[in-house]
Amino acid sequence: MPPLCCVHRAIEGGGARVRVAPSRGQEQAAPEGERPSLVERRKTALRFQIAHEAVRLFAAQGVTATTGEQIAEAVGVSARTVWRYFPTKESCVLPLLAAGLDFVVDRLRHWPTDMSLLDFFTETCRISDLPPGTPAILDLIRMTSTDPALRAVWLQAHDDALPVLARLLAQRSGNDADSLRTAVHAATLNGALRAAAEDFARRYGDRPGASGAEIGACLDAALRAATEGLPY
């Protein structure tokens, strides 16, 4: 599921492939199946700490009024450290926005060959015991709809995910990852994931304790609409 349900899992596991700057794309990750080093896990944890404090400050006093120095002070690090990890204050939230996409990518690597995409996500939501969306993530996704700079970071996270999704779908279908057909399929899946996250944040913004089942329902509805194609 998009970011709503996977952030704490990513922090605890230390294995999220976090995108730290719009100009870099996806961070170099450890080879699949290999646990990241202690140094990399600490870096990942710090990125998430910075992201959480940035969201808290953005929600409390607005994006414009928040400075990188305030984010650094809240985390307990120097401003130079924040700027070493992130090029702008708005990009500080990128780890949170990318975490759910990384979770989806990881799940797709275990997609059985005899199961449809819709059935696979339905089963994943059923057995993963998705936790409820946290207030911080709900606030962040809602803010991406009103703040242009945060919107750009949100779209960057999804744009970075497109080639990864395309490669996974190409492996599944046997088609070229660079083909137009694969690109359309990857964009459709990506759009459904983003729409599901935004719909959940909009519907349950006043209910931060909304269950993982409700998150799964939003994802299921979005994927069903995507798999129906364009009925026009």
Stockholm file with secondary structure:
# STOCKHOLM 1.0

chainA/1-232         MPPLCCVHRAIEGGGARVRVAPSRGQEQAAPEGERPSLVERRKTALRFQIAHEAVRLFAAQGVTATTGEQIAEAVGVSARTVWRYFPTKESCVLPLLAAGLDFVVDRLRHWPTDMSLLDFFTETCRISDLPPGTPAILDLIRMTSTDPALRAVWLQAHDDALPVLARLLAQRSGNDADSLRTAVHAATLNGALRAAAEDFARRYGDRPGASGAEIGACLDAALRAATEGLPY
#=GR chainA/1-232 SS CCGGGTHHHHHHHTCCCCCCCTTTCSCCCCCTTCCCCHHHHHHHHHHHHHHHHHHHHHHHHCTTTCCHHHHHHHHTSCHHHHHHHCSSSGGGGHHHHHHHHHHHHHHHTTCCTTSCHHHHHHHHHHHTTCCCCCHHHHHHHHHTTTCHHHHHHHHHHHHHHHHHHHHHHHHHHCSCTTSHHHHHHHHHHHHHHHHHHHHHHHHSTTCTTCCHHHHHHHHHHHHHHHHTCCCC
#=GC SS_cons         CCGGGTHHHHHHHTCCCCCCCTTTCSCCCCCTTCCCCHHHHHHHHHHHHHHHHHHHHHHHHCTTTCCHHHHHHHHTSCHHHHHHHCSSSGGGGHHHHHHHHHHHHHHHTTCCTTSCHHHHHHHHHHHTTCCCCCHHHHHHHHHTTTCHHHHHHHHHHHHHHHHHHHHHHHHHHCSCTTSHHHHHHHHHHHHHHHHHHHHHHHHSTTCTTCCHHHHHHHHHHHHHHHHTCCCC
//
